[in-house]
Amino acid sequence: MRFLTLAEDDFDYGAPESVAPGVRRVVARNPSKFTYRGTGTYIVGGGDDVAVIDPGPLLDDHRDALARALDGRRVRAILVTHCHADHSPLAAWLRAETGAPTFAHGPHGAGGADWDIGSLPDDFGRPPADGAGAPGVDHEGGADAADAAGEPVVEESTDTDFAPDVEVRDGDEVFACDGVTVTSLHTPGHTSNHTCFALDGDEAGRILFTGDHVMGWSTTVVSPPDGDMDAYMTSLRVVAGRRDDVAIPTHGPPIPDPAGYVGGLVEHRIERERQVLDAVRRGRSTIPEIVTDLYADVRVELHRPAGASVLGHLVKLVADGDVDAGAQGARPRLDGTFAAT
């Protein structure tokens, strides 16, 4: 799988930059192994009326940069792809400032399953004391941007306070102005409420804002219980079957030929599932064992998010009847044991 990069000299933190006709991006200074160079907030609309997609994290400098970029424009809609803390928290401030309603599929966990997934050993995924480790980058939920972020975060945090003013479903129109129409596309998988937003514009053409569902720099972490690998694969195939001119994720650069790229992601995920099943058949019975086997050339500090995605694959494999979770039944856990059927 060939991934795309966004060099640090290709953008300036806090500076609004055009990425397509009528679309500007403001990047927050929150780089990490989950956010790559940082959260890209998108301002859509070439005239005085605009929509904002993923206002971003609670950072004063990002809030101030967004206020400067919006100066003189009327925000008509605030669109949130999902409720991780690098995407939605600043929506509350923007709504209070502008009076614009927020749009999303629902609050975090809307329609998702919930169960105790257990935990990985405390020392799993910690780099050696001497700082040595595998130099490679796997792109399974992590990349070299973590190096620029200092101490990487352990996991994505969730904005449980967010609830949209308007709950949207597939095909709902959420913004229309000056030759631009934006509609919603529910894409569960990364989270159960994840939604992409599709722009159809006279000048911009067909753009799909993909949030974390499709990212050019990395594959997406699909972490149970709210993440669902089966739903994610179904949603990926929906996006692969569309005819968009470009996909624009919240993190990283725009993706040309999104149908071809997402088709490659589908194949990548199918291959990863095959590798996880093969590892279990070879006697790797725990998630740390599977991750250590499959991600041997990946920096150790990226093993924990890789473990979350491996659990996602195992949930699907158990549901498909290919793997037995023993006493866990149909609810595999991070600290569970697994065997091939």
Phi and psi restraints in degrees (value plus and minus 20) as a CYANA .aco file:
   2 ARG   PHI    -117.5   -77.5
   2 ARG   PSI     100.8   140.8
   3 PHE   PHI    -120.3   -80.3
   3 PHE   PSI     144.9   184.9
   4 LEU   PHI    -127.4   -87.4
   4 LEU   PSI     131.7   171.7
   5 THR   PHI    -139.6   -99.6
   5 THR   PSI     137.0   177.0
   6 LEU   PHI    -146.4  -106.4
   6 LEU   PSI      83.6   123.6
   7 ALA   PHI     -89.6   -49.6
   7 ALA   PSI     128.8   168.8
   8 GLU   PHI     -83.3   -43.3
   8 GLU   PSI     -46.5    -6.5
   9 ASP   PHI    -107.2   -67.2
   9 ASP   PSI     -13.4    26.6
  10 ASP   PHI    -110.7   -70.7
  10 ASP   PSI     -22.7    17.3
  11 PHE   PHI    -176.8  -136.8
  11 PHE   PSI     145.5   185.5
  12 ASP   PHI    -142.8  -102.8
  12 ASP   PSI     107.4   147.4
  13 TYR   PHI     -76.5   -36.5
  13 TYR   PSI     111.2   151.2
  14 GLY   PHI      62.6   102.6
  14 GLY   PSI     -28.7    11.3
  15 ALA   PHI    -116.2   -76.2
  15 ALA   PSI     105.1   145.1
  16 PRO   PHI     -88.1   -48.1
  16 PRO   PSI     108.5   148.5
  17 GLU   PHI    -150.7  -110.7
  17 GLU   PSI     119.0   159.0
  18 SER   PHI     -95.6   -55.6
  18 SER   PSI     109.1   149.1
  19 VAL   PHI    -135.0   -95.0
  19 VAL   PSI     -30.6     9.4
  20 ALA   PHI    -187.9  -147.9
  20 ALA   PSI     141.1   181.1
  21 PRO   PHI     -75.4   -35.4
  21 PRO   PSI     100.9   140.9
  22 GLY   PHI      56.5    96.5
  22 GLY   PSI      -6.7    33.3
  23 VAL   PHI    -151.6  -111.6
  23 VAL   PSI     101.3   141.3
  24 ARG   PHI    -139.6   -99.6
  24 ARG   PSI     129.1   169.1
  25 ARG   PHI    -139.3   -99.3
  25 ARG   PSI     116.9   156.9
  26 VAL   PHI    -142.0  -102.0
  26 VAL   PSI      97.6   137.6
  27 VAL   PHI    -115.0   -75.0
  27 VAL   PSI     107.7   147.7
  28 ALA   PHI     -98.2   -58.2
  28 ALA   PSI     128.0   168.0
  29 ARG   PHI    -105.6   -65.6
  29 ARG   PSI      50.6    90.6
  30 ASN   PHI    -155.5  -115.5
  30 ASN   PSI      31.0    71.0
  31 PRO   PHI     -85.7   -45.7
  31 PRO   PSI     125.2   165.2
  32 SER   PHI    -187.2  -147.2
  32 SER   PSI     159.9   199.9
  33 LYS   PHI     -90.6   -50.6
  33 LYS   PSI     -35.3     4.7
  34 PHE   PHI    -117.5   -77.5
  34 PHE   PSI     -48.6    -8.6
  35 THR   PHI    -126.6   -86.6
  35 THR   PSI     -20.0    20.0
  36 TYR   PHI      38.6    78.6
  36 TYR   PSI    -144.4  -104.4
  37 ARG   PHI     -94.8   -54.8
  37 ARG   PSI     -38.0     2.0
  38 GLY   PHI     123.3   163.3
  38 GLY   PSI     151.8   191.8
  39 THR   PHI     -96.2   -56.2
  39 THR   PSI     107.4   147.4
  40 GLY   PHI    -114.8   -74.8
  40 GLY   PSI      94.0   134.0
  41 THR   PHI    -112.4   -72.4
  41 THR   PSI     112.6   152.6
  42 TYR   PHI    -131.9   -91.9
  42 TYR   PSI     113.4   153.4
  43 ILE   PHI    -127.5   -87.5
  43 ILE   PSI      98.1   138.1
  44 VAL   PHI    -131.8   -91.8
  44 VAL   PSI     107.6   147.6
  45 GLY   PHI     108.9   148.9
  45 GLY   PSI     109.0   149.0
  46 GLY   PHI    -109.5   -69.5
  46 GLY   PSI     -30.8     9.2
  47 GLY   PHI    -125.1   -85.1
  47 GLY   PSI    -168.7  -128.7
  48 ASP   PHI     -98.7   -58.7
  48 ASP   PSI     -44.6    -4.6
  49 ASP   PHI    -118.1   -78.1
  49 ASP   PSI     108.5   148.5
  50 VAL   PHI    -157.6  -117.6
  50 VAL   PSI     143.5   183.5
  51 ALA   PHI    -136.5   -96.5
  51 ALA   PSI     131.3   171.3
  52 VAL   PHI    -138.0   -98.0
  52 VAL   PSI     108.4   148.4
  53 ILE   PHI    -127.4   -87.4
  53 ILE   PSI     105.2   145.2
  54 ASP   PHI      33.6    73.6
  54 ASP   PSI      58.8    98.8
  55 PRO   PHI     -76.2   -36.2
  55 PRO   PSI     -49.5    -9.5
  56 GLY   PHI      87.5   127.5
  56 GLY   PSI    -186.8  -146.8
  57 PRO   PHI    -102.0   -62.0
  57 PRO   PSI     147.0   187.0
  58 LEU   PHI    -100.5   -60.5
  58 LEU   PSI      59.0    99.0
  59 LEU   PHI    -143.8  -103.8
  59 LEU   PSI     107.8   147.8
  60 ASP   PHI     -79.5   -39.5
  60 ASP   PSI     -60.8   -20.8
  61 ASP   PHI     -89.8   -49.8
  61 ASP   PSI     -51.5   -11.5
  62 HIS   PHI     -93.1   -53.1
  62 HIS   PSI     -60.5   -20.5
  63 ARG   PHI     -77.8   -37.8
  63 ARG   PSI     -65.9   -25.9
  64 ASP   PHI     -87.0   -47.0
  64 ASP   PSI     -58.4   -18.4
  65 ALA   PHI     -85.5   -45.5
  65 ALA   PSI     -59.9   -19.9
  66 LEU   PHI     -86.6   -46.6
  66 LEU   PSI     -59.1   -19.1
  67 ALA   PHI     -82.0   -42.0
  67 ALA   PSI     -61.3   -21.3
  68 ARG   PHI     -85.7   -45.7
  68 ARG   PSI     -60.9   -20.9
  69 ALA   PHI     -87.1   -47.1
  69 ALA   PSI     -47.6    -7.6
  70 LEU   PHI    -113.3   -73.3
  70 LEU   PSI     -23.2    16.8
  71 ASP   PHI     -72.9   -32.9
  71 ASP   PSI     103.3   143.3
  72 GLY   PHI      67.4   107.4
  72 GLY   PSI     -23.0    17.0
  73 ARG   PHI    -130.5   -90.5
  73 ARG   PSI     129.4   169.4
  74 ARG   PHI    -117.3   -77.3
  74 ARG   PSI      98.4   138.4
  75 VAL   PHI    -101.5   -61.5
  75 VAL   PSI      98.1   138.1
  76 ARG   PHI    -119.1   -79.1
  76 ARG   PSI     -41.7    -1.7
  77 ALA   PHI    -174.3  -134.3
  77 ALA   PSI     121.7   161.7
  78 ILE   PHI    -137.3   -97.3
  78 ILE   PSI      93.7   133.7
  79 LEU   PHI    -126.8   -86.8
  79 LEU   PSI     108.3   148.3
  80 VAL   PHI    -140.7  -100.7
  80 VAL   PSI     101.8   141.8
  81 THR   PHI     -92.5   -52.5
  81 THR   PSI     -58.1   -18.1
  82 HIS   PHI    -189.4  -149.4
  82 HIS   PSI     159.2   199.2
  83 CYS   PHI    -126.9   -86.9
  83 CYS   PSI      13.3    53.3
  84 HIS   PHI     -97.6   -57.6
  84 HIS   PSI     133.9   173.9
  85 ALA   PHI     -90.2   -50.2
  85 ALA   PSI     -26.9    13.1
  86 ASP   PHI    -114.9   -74.9
  86 ASP   PSI     -19.3    20.7
  87 HIS   PHI    -136.3   -96.3
  87 HIS   PSI     -70.3   -30.3
  88 SER   PHI    -123.7   -83.7
  88 SER   PSI     -44.1    -4.1
  89 PRO   PHI     -76.7   -36.7
  89 PRO   PSI     -56.6   -16.6
  90 LEU   PHI     -92.7   -52.7
  90 LEU   PSI     -26.3    13.7
  91 ALA   PHI     -82.0   -42.0
  91 ALA   PSI     -54.6   -14.6
  92 ALA   PHI     -83.4   -43.4
  92 ALA   PSI     -64.9   -24.9
  93 TRP   PHI     -82.4   -42.4
  93 TRP   PSI     -66.1   -26.1
  94 LEU   PHI     -84.5   -44.5
  94 LEU   PSI     -58.6   -18.6
  95 ARG   PHI     -84.0   -44.0
  95 ARG   PSI     -62.9   -22.9
  96 ALA   PHI     -85.3   -45.3
  96 ALA   PSI     -55.8   -15.8
  97 GLU   PHI     -94.6   -54.6
  97 GLU   PSI     -55.7   -15.7
  98 THR   PHI    -131.9   -91.9
  98 THR   PSI     -40.4    -0.4
  99 GLY   PHI      57.9    97.9
  99 GLY   PSI     -16.8    23.2
 100 ALA   PHI     -93.3   -53.3
 100 ALA   PSI     121.3   161.3
 101 PRO   PHI     -95.0   -55.0
 101 PRO   PSI     134.5   174.5
 102 THR   PHI    -117.0   -77.0
 102 THR   PSI     123.0   163.0
 103 PHE   PHI    -144.4  -104.4
 103 PHE   PSI     112.4   152.4
 104 ALA   PHI    -184.3  -144.3
 104 ALA   PSI     149.7   189.7
 105 HIS   PHI     -86.9   -46.9
 105 HIS   PSI     -49.9    -9.9
 106 GLY   PHI     143.3   183.3
 106 GLY   PSI    -198.5  -158.5
 107 PRO   PHI     -89.9   -49.9
 107 PRO   PSI     151.1   191.1
 108 HIS   PHI     -78.6   -38.6
 108 HIS   PSI     116.8   156.8
 109 GLY   PHI      65.6   105.6
 109 GLY   PSI     -15.1    24.9
 110 ALA   PHI     -85.2   -45.2
 110 ALA   PSI      86.6   126.6
 111 GLY   PHI      67.0   107.0
 111 GLY   PSI     -19.3    20.7
 112 GLY   PHI    -110.4   -70.4
 112 GLY   PSI     142.9   182.9
 113 ALA   PHI    -100.4   -60.4
 113 ALA   PSI     145.2   185.2
 114 ASP   PHI    -166.6  -126.6
 114 ASP   PSI     103.9   143.9
 115 TRP   PHI    -179.2  -139.2
 115 TRP   PSI     145.3   185.3
 116 ASP   PHI     -97.6   -57.6
 116 ASP   PSI      91.7   131.7
 117 ILE   PHI    -110.2   -70.2
 117 ILE   PSI     -16.8    23.2
 118 GLY   PHI      50.9    90.9
 118 GLY   PSI    -177.2  -137.2
 119 SER   PHI    -173.0  -133.0
 119 SER   PSI     138.1   178.1
 120 LEU   PHI    -102.5   -62.5
 120 LEU   PSI     138.3   178.3
 121 PRO   PHI     -75.4   -35.4
 121 PRO   PSI     124.5   164.5
 122 ASP   PHI     -78.0   -38.0
 122 ASP   PSI     -54.3   -14.3
 123 ASP   PHI    -109.1   -69.1
 123 ASP   PSI     -21.8    18.2
 124 PHE   PHI     -96.2   -56.2
 124 PHE   PSI     110.5   150.5
 125 GLY   PHI      66.0   106.0
 125 GLY   PSI     -12.1    27.9
 126 ARG   PHI    -112.1   -72.1
 126 ARG   PSI     112.7   152.7
 127 PRO   PHI     -87.5   -47.5
 127 PRO   PSI     135.3   175.3
 128 PRO   PHI     -78.2   -38.2
 128 PRO   PSI     135.7   175.7
 129 ALA   PHI     -80.7   -40.7
 129 ALA   PSI     -49.0    -9.0
 130 ASP   PHI    -103.8   -63.8
 130 ASP   PSI     -19.6    20.4
 131 GLY   PHI      62.6   102.6
 131 GLY   PSI     -23.5    16.5
 132 ALA   PHI     -95.6   -55.6
 132 ALA   PSI     134.8   174.8
 133 GLY   PHI     157.1   197.1
 133 GLY   PSI     153.0   193.0
 134 ALA   PHI     -83.3   -43.3
 134 ALA   PSI     112.8   152.8
 135 PRO   PHI    -102.8   -62.8
 135 PRO   PSI     -29.8    10.2
 136 GLY   PHI     -91.4   -51.4
 136 GLY   PSI     147.1   187.1
 137 VAL   PHI    -143.6  -103.6
 137 VAL   PSI     106.1   146.1
 138 ASP   PHI    -110.7   -70.7
 138 ASP   PSI     -48.6    -8.6
 139 HIS   PHI      46.1    86.1
 139 HIS   PSI      -1.1    38.9
 140 GLU   PHI    -118.9   -78.9
 140 GLU   PSI      48.4    88.4
 141 GLY   PHI      66.7   106.7
 141 GLY   PSI      -0.5    39.5
 142 GLY   PHI    -183.4  -143.4
 142 GLY   PSI     135.0   175.0
 143 ALA   PHI    -179.1  -139.1
 143 ALA   PSI    -199.6  -159.6
 144 ASP   PHI     -87.5   -47.5
 144 ASP   PSI     -29.1    10.9
 145 ALA   PHI     -83.3   -43.3
 145 ALA   PSI     -41.6    -1.6
 146 ALA   PHI     -80.5   -40.5
 146 ALA   PSI     -50.4   -10.4
 147 ASP   PHI     -82.6   -42.6
 147 ASP   PSI     -53.9   -13.9
 148 ALA   PHI    -102.1   -62.1
 148 ALA   PSI     -28.2    11.8
 149 ALA   PHI    -116.8   -76.8
 149 ALA   PSI     -19.0    21.0
 150 GLY   PHI      55.6    95.6
 150 GLY   PSI    -154.0  -114.0
 151 GLU   PHI     -90.9   -50.9
 151 GLU   PSI      94.6   134.6
 152 PRO   PHI     -90.2   -50.2
 152 PRO   PSI     129.9   169.9
 153 VAL   PHI     -89.4   -49.4
 153 VAL   PSI     133.5   173.5
 154 VAL   PHI    -100.9   -60.9
 154 VAL   PSI     -57.4   -17.4
 155 GLU   PHI    -175.0  -135.0
 155 GLU   PSI     143.1   183.1
 156 GLU   PHI     -93.1   -53.1
 156 GLU   PSI     113.4   153.4
 157 SER   PHI    -115.3   -75.3
 157 SER   PSI     140.9   180.9
 158 THR   PHI    -136.5   -96.5
 158 THR   PSI     118.0   158.0
 159 ASP   PHI    -108.7   -68.7
 159 ASP   PSI      66.2   106.2
 160 THR   PHI     -97.6   -57.6
 160 THR   PSI     -29.3    10.7
 161 ASP   PHI    -100.7   -60.7
 161 ASP   PSI     -38.4     1.6
 162 PHE   PHI     -96.4   -56.4
 162 PHE   PSI     110.7   150.7
 163 ALA   PHI    -160.8  -120.8
 163 ALA   PSI     106.0   146.0
 164 PRO   PHI     -90.6   -50.6
 164 PRO   PSI     131.5   171.5
 165 ASP   PHI     -88.4   -48.4
 165 ASP   PSI     -55.2   -15.2
 166 VAL   PHI    -146.3  -106.3
 166 VAL   PSI     100.7   140.7
 167 GLU   PHI    -109.3   -69.3
 167 GLU   PSI     106.3   146.3
 168 VAL   PHI    -128.7   -88.7
 168 VAL   PSI     137.1   177.1
 169 ARG   PHI    -148.0  -108.0
 169 ARG   PSI     155.7   195.7
 170 ASP   PHI     -72.3   -32.3
 170 ASP   PSI     110.7   150.7
 171 GLY   PHI      63.1   103.1
 171 GLY   PSI     -21.4    18.6
 172 ASP   PHI     -87.7   -47.7
 172 ASP   PSI     114.7   154.7
 173 GLU   PHI     -99.3   -59.3
 173 GLU   PSI     106.8   146.8
 174 VAL   PHI    -134.9   -94.9
 174 VAL   PSI     -34.5     5.5
 175 PHE   PHI    -183.3  -143.3
 175 PHE   PSI     118.0   158.0
 176 ALA   PHI    -171.3  -131.3
 176 ALA   PSI     105.1   145.1
 177 CYS   PHI    -192.2  -152.2
 177 CYS   PSI     120.3   160.3
 178 ASP   PHI      31.8    71.8
 178 ASP   PSI      28.9    68.9
 179 GLY   PHI      57.5    97.5
 179 GLY   PSI      -6.8    33.2
 180 VAL   PHI    -143.9  -103.9
 180 VAL   PSI     110.9   150.9
 181 THR   PHI    -145.0  -105.0
 181 THR   PSI     114.8   154.8
 182 VAL   PHI    -142.1  -102.1
 182 VAL   PSI     109.2   149.2
 183 THR   PHI    -144.5  -104.5
 183 THR   PSI     143.6   183.6
 184 SER   PHI    -116.4   -76.4
 184 SER   PSI     131.5   171.5
 185 LEU   PHI    -159.2  -119.2
 185 LEU   PSI      86.7   126.7
 186 HIS   PHI     -89.9   -49.9
 186 HIS   PSI     103.2   143.2
 187 THR   PHI    -151.1  -111.1
 187 THR   PSI      51.6    91.6
 188 PRO   PHI     -86.5   -46.5
 188 PRO   PSI     136.0   176.0
 189 GLY   PHI     128.6   168.6
 189 GLY   PSI     -88.2   -48.2
 190 HIS   PHI     -79.8   -39.8
 190 HIS   PSI     -66.4   -26.4
 191 THR   PHI    -158.1  -118.1
 191 THR   PSI     143.2   183.2
 192 SER   PHI     -92.3   -52.3
 192 SER   PSI     -41.7    -1.7
 193 ASN   PHI    -122.3   -82.3
 193 ASN   PSI      -9.1    30.9
 194 HIS   PHI     -83.6   -43.6
 194 HIS   PSI     114.0   154.0
 195 THR   PHI    -155.3  -115.3
 195 THR   PSI     112.3   152.3
 196 CYS   PHI    -111.6   -71.6
 196 CYS   PSI     141.0   181.0
 197 PHE   PHI    -146.0  -106.0
 197 PHE   PSI     105.6   145.6
 198 ALA   PHI    -122.9   -82.9
 198 ALA   PSI     103.0   143.0
 199 LEU   PHI    -122.8   -82.8
 199 LEU   PSI     113.9   153.9
 200 ASP   PHI    -143.8  -103.8
 200 ASP   PSI      92.4   132.4
 201 GLY   PHI    -150.0  -110.0
 201 GLY   PSI     131.4   171.4
 202 ASP   PHI     -80.8   -40.8
 202 ASP   PSI     -60.3   -20.3
 203 GLU   PHI    -119.4   -79.4
 203 GLU   PSI     -60.3   -20.3
 204 ALA   PHI     -96.3   -56.3
 204 ALA   PSI     -41.3    -1.3
 205 GLY   PHI      59.0    99.0
 205 GLY   PSI    -166.1  -126.1
 206 ARG   PHI    -125.1   -85.1
 206 ARG   PSI      94.3   134.3
 207 ILE   PHI    -141.1  -101.1
 207 ILE   PSI     113.8   153.8
 208 LEU   PHI    -132.0   -92.0
 208 LEU   PSI      96.4   136.4
 209 PHE   PHI    -104.5   -64.5
 209 PHE   PSI      92.6   132.6
 210 THR   PHI    -120.5   -80.5
 210 THR   PSI     -18.0    22.0
 211 GLY   PHI      35.2    75.2
 211 GLY   PSI    -146.1  -106.1
 212 ASP   PHI    -123.3   -83.3
 212 ASP   PSI     -16.1    23.9
 213 HIS   PHI     -87.1   -47.1
 213 HIS   PSI     -62.7   -22.7
 214 VAL   PHI    -153.3  -113.3
 214 VAL   PSI     103.9   143.9
 215 MET   PHI    -149.2  -109.2
 215 MET   PSI     119.0   159.0
 216 GLY   PHI     -94.6   -54.6
 216 GLY   PSI     -47.3    -7.3
 217 TRP   PHI    -106.5   -66.5
 217 TRP   PSI     -35.3     4.7
 218 SER   PHI    -184.3  -144.3
 218 SER   PSI     138.7   178.7
 219 THR   PHI     -95.3   -55.3
 219 THR   PSI     149.9   189.9
 220 THR   PHI    -120.9   -80.9
 220 THR   PSI     114.6   154.6
 221 VAL   PHI     -91.1   -51.1
 221 VAL   PSI     107.3   147.3
 222 VAL   PHI    -137.9   -97.9
 222 VAL   PSI      74.7   114.7
 223 SER   PHI    -130.3   -90.3
 223 SER   PSI      94.6   134.6
 224 PRO   PHI     -81.7   -41.7
 224 PRO   PSI     137.8   177.8
 225 PRO   PHI    -105.9   -65.9
 225 PRO   PSI     -43.8    -3.8
 226 ASP   PHI     -97.7   -57.7
 226 ASP   PSI     -49.7    -9.7
 227 GLY   PHI     -97.5   -57.5
 227 GLY   PSI     124.0   164.0
 228 ASP   PHI    -159.7  -119.7
 228 ASP   PSI      92.8   132.8
 229 MET   PHI     -86.7   -46.7
 229 MET   PSI     -58.6   -18.6
 230 ASP   PHI     -83.9   -43.9
 230 ASP   PSI     -65.9   -25.9
 231 ALA   PHI     -83.4   -43.4
 231 ALA   PSI     -57.2   -17.2
 232 TYR   PHI     -83.8   -43.8
 232 TYR   PSI     -65.0   -25.0
 233 MET   PHI     -83.1   -43.1
 233 MET   PSI     -60.4   -20.4
 234 THR   PHI     -82.3   -42.3
 234 THR   PSI     -64.2   -24.2
 235 SER   PHI     -85.4   -45.4
 235 SER   PSI     -58.8   -18.8
 236 LEU   PHI     -79.4   -39.4
 236 LEU   PSI     -62.8   -22.8
 237 ARG   PHI     -85.9   -45.9
 237 ARG   PSI     -54.1   -14.1
 238 VAL   PHI     -81.8   -41.8
 238 VAL   PSI     -66.9   -26.9
 239 VAL   PHI     -86.1   -46.1
 239 VAL   PSI     -59.6   -19.6
 240 ALA   PHI     -82.5   -42.5
 240 ALA   PSI     -47.8    -7.8
 241 GLY   PHI    -106.2   -66.2
 241 GLY   PSI     -23.0    17.0
 242 ARG   PHI    -102.5   -62.5
 242 ARG   PSI     149.4   189.4
 243 ARG   PHI    -141.9  -101.9
 243 ARG   PSI      44.1    84.1
 244 ASP   PHI    -107.4   -67.4
 244 ASP   PSI     131.1   171.1
 245 ASP   PHI     -98.5   -58.5
 245 ASP   PSI     -53.5   -13.5
 246 VAL   PHI    -175.2  -135.2
 246 VAL   PSI     129.2   169.2
 247 ALA   PHI    -130.4   -90.4
 247 ALA   PSI     116.9   156.9
 248 ILE   PHI    -143.3  -103.3
 248 ILE   PSI      87.6   127.6
 249 PRO   PHI    -102.6   -62.6
 249 PRO   PSI     146.5   186.5
 250 THR   PHI     -90.4   -50.4
 250 THR   PSI     -48.2    -8.2
 251 HIS   PHI    -141.1  -101.1
 251 HIS   PSI     110.2   150.2
 252 GLY   PHI      75.0   115.0
 252 GLY   PSI    -194.4  -154.4
 253 PRO   PHI    -103.5   -63.5
 253 PRO   PSI     144.1   184.1
 254 PRO   PHI     -79.7   -39.7
 254 PRO   PSI     134.1   174.1
 255 ILE   PHI    -135.3   -95.3
 255 ILE   PSI      89.1   129.1
 256 PRO   PHI     -93.2   -53.2
 256 PRO   PSI     138.8   178.8
 257 ASP   PHI      27.6    67.6
 257 ASP   PSI      38.4    78.4
 258 PRO   PHI     -80.1   -40.1
 258 PRO   PSI     -53.4   -13.4
 259 ALA   PHI     -81.4   -41.4
 259 ALA   PSI     -65.1   -25.1
 260 GLY   PHI     -86.5   -46.5
 260 GLY   PSI     -62.8   -22.8
 261 TYR   PHI     -83.9   -43.9
 261 TYR   PSI     -66.2   -26.2
 262 VAL   PHI     -89.3   -49.3
 262 VAL   PSI     -52.8   -12.8
 263 GLY   PHI     -78.8   -38.8
 263 GLY   PSI     -58.8   -18.8
 264 GLY   PHI     -85.5   -45.5
 264 GLY   PSI     -57.1   -17.1
 265 LEU   PHI     -82.9   -42.9
 265 LEU   PSI     -60.3   -20.3
 266 VAL   PHI     -78.8   -38.8
 266 VAL   PSI     -67.7   -27.7
 267 GLU   PHI     -83.7   -43.7
 267 GLU   PSI     -58.3   -18.3
 268 HIS   PHI     -80.9   -40.9
 268 HIS   PSI     -64.1   -24.1
 269 ARG   PHI     -87.3   -47.3
 269 ARG   PSI     -59.4   -19.4
 270 ILE   PHI     -81.6   -41.6
 270 ILE   PSI     -61.5   -21.5
 271 GLU   PHI     -86.3   -46.3
 271 GLU   PSI     -60.1   -20.1
 272 ARG   PHI     -83.7   -43.7
 272 ARG   PSI     -61.5   -21.5
 273 GLU   PHI     -80.3   -40.3
 273 GLU   PSI     -61.7   -21.7
 274 ARG   PHI     -82.2   -42.2
 274 ARG   PSI     -59.4   -19.4
 275 GLN   PHI     -86.7   -46.7
 275 GLN   PSI     -60.1   -20.1
 276 VAL   PHI     -83.8   -43.8
 276 VAL   PSI     -65.2   -25.2
 277 LEU   PHI     -82.7   -42.7
 277 LEU   PSI     -61.5   -21.5
 278 ASP   PHI     -83.2   -43.2
 278 ASP   PSI     -59.7   -19.7
 279 ALA   PHI     -82.3   -42.3
 279 ALA   PSI     -61.9   -21.9
 280 VAL   PHI     -84.0   -44.0
 280 VAL   PSI     -61.0   -21.0
 281 ARG   PHI     -85.2   -45.2
 281 ARG   PSI     -44.7    -4.7
 282 ARG   PHI    -109.2   -69.2
 282 ARG   PSI     -10.3    29.7
 283 GLY   PHI      75.6   115.6
 283 GLY   PSI     -13.6    26.4
 284 ARG   PHI     -98.4   -58.4
 284 ARG   PSI      83.8   123.8
 285 SER   PHI    -120.8   -80.8
 285 SER   PSI     -27.6    12.4
 286 THR   PHI    -145.1  -105.1
 286 THR   PSI     140.5   180.5
 287 ILE   PHI     -84.8   -44.8
 287 ILE   PSI     -63.0   -23.0
 288 PRO   PHI     -77.0   -37.0
 288 PRO   PSI     -59.4   -19.4
 289 GLU   PHI     -85.4   -45.4
 289 GLU   PSI     -61.4   -21.4
 290 ILE   PHI     -85.4   -45.4
 290 ILE   PSI     -65.8   -25.8
 291 VAL   PHI     -84.2   -44.2
 291 VAL   PSI     -65.0   -25.0
 292 THR   PHI     -80.3   -40.3
 292 THR   PSI     -55.3   -15.3
 293 ASP   PHI     -91.1   -51.1
 293 ASP   PSI     -73.0   -33.0
 294 LEU   PHI    -100.5   -60.5
 294 LEU   PSI     -43.6    -3.6
 295 TYR   PHI    -136.7   -96.7
 295 TYR   PSI      17.5    57.5
 296 ALA   PHI     -83.2   -43.2
 296 ALA   PSI     -47.8    -7.8
 297 ASP   PHI    -118.1   -78.1
 297 ASP   PSI      -2.7    37.3
 298 VAL   PHI    -129.6   -89.6
 298 VAL   PSI     123.5   163.5
 299 ARG   PHI     -73.6   -33.6
 299 ARG   PSI     118.3   158.3
 300 VAL   PHI     -78.7   -38.7
 300 VAL   PSI     -56.0   -16.0
 301 GLU   PHI     -88.5   -48.5
 301 GLU   PSI     -28.8    11.2
 302 LEU   PHI    -115.7   -75.7
 302 LEU   PSI     -19.2    20.8
 303 HIS   PHI     -91.7   -51.7
 303 HIS   PSI     -51.4   -11.4
 304 ARG   PHI     -85.8   -45.8
 304 ARG   PSI     -70.1   -30.1
 305 PRO   PHI     -82.9   -42.9
 305 PRO   PSI     -52.1   -12.1
 306 ALA   PHI     -82.8   -42.8
 306 ALA   PSI     -57.1   -17.1
 307 GLY   PHI     -82.1   -42.1
 307 GLY   PSI     -55.2   -15.2
 308 ALA   PHI     -84.3   -44.3
 308 ALA   PSI     -61.7   -21.7
 309 SER   PHI     -90.4   -50.4
 309 SER   PSI     -56.0   -16.0
 310 VAL   PHI     -81.6   -41.6
 310 VAL   PSI     -60.8   -20.8
 311 LEU   PHI     -79.8   -39.8
 311 LEU   PSI     -60.7   -20.7
 312 GLY   PHI     -78.3   -38.3
 312 GLY   PSI     -63.5   -23.5
 313 HIS   PHI     -84.9   -44.9
 313 HIS   PSI     -60.1   -20.1
 314 LEU   PHI     -86.4   -46.4
 314 LEU   PSI     -57.0   -17.0
 315 VAL   PHI     -77.7   -37.7
 315 VAL   PSI     -64.5   -24.5
 316 LYS   PHI     -86.7   -46.7
 316 LYS   PSI     -62.6   -22.6
 317 LEU   PHI     -85.5   -45.5
 317 LEU   PSI     -55.7   -15.7
 318 VAL   PHI     -86.5   -46.5
 318 VAL   PSI     -64.4   -24.4
 319 ALA   PHI     -83.1   -43.1
 319 ALA   PSI     -53.4   -13.4
 320 ASP   PHI     -98.1   -58.1
 320 ASP   PSI     -30.1     9.9
 321 GLY   PHI      65.6   105.6
 321 GLY   PSI      -8.1    31.9
 322 ASP   PHI    -110.2   -70.2
 322 ASP   PSI     -41.3    -1.3
 323 VAL   PHI    -151.7  -111.7
 323 VAL   PSI     122.7   162.7
 324 ASP   PHI    -124.2   -84.2
 324 ASP   PSI     110.0   150.0
 325 ALA   PHI    -119.4   -79.4
 325 ALA   PSI      -8.3    31.7
 326 GLY   PHI      39.2    79.2
 326 GLY   PSI    -150.1  -110.1
 327 ALA   PHI     -85.4   -45.4
 327 ALA   PSI     -36.0     4.0
 328 GLN   PHI     -90.9   -50.9
 328 GLN   PSI     -40.8    -0.8
 329 GLY   PHI      43.9    83.9
 329 GLY   PSI    -150.9  -110.9
 330 ALA   PHI    -107.7   -67.7
 330 ALA   PSI     -13.3    26.7
 331 ARG   PHI    -142.0  -102.0
 331 ARG   PSI      57.1    97.1
 332 PRO   PHI     -80.0   -40.0
 332 PRO   PSI     134.0   174.0
 333 ARG   PHI    -147.1  -107.1
 333 ARG   PSI     139.7   179.7
 334 LEU   PHI     -82.1   -42.1
 334 LEU   PSI     -51.3   -11.3
 335 ASP   PHI    -122.5   -82.5
 335 ASP   PSI      -0.9    39.1
 336 GLY   PHI    -106.8   -66.8
 336 GLY   PSI     156.6   196.6
 337 THR   PHI    -139.8   -99.8
 337 THR   PSI     129.7   169.7
 338 PHE   PHI    -156.0  -116.0
 338 PHE   PSI     130.9   170.9
 339 ALA   PHI    -165.7  -125.7
 339 ALA   PSI     130.4   170.4
 340 ALA   PHI     -92.9   -52.9
 340 ALA   PSI     126.4   166.4
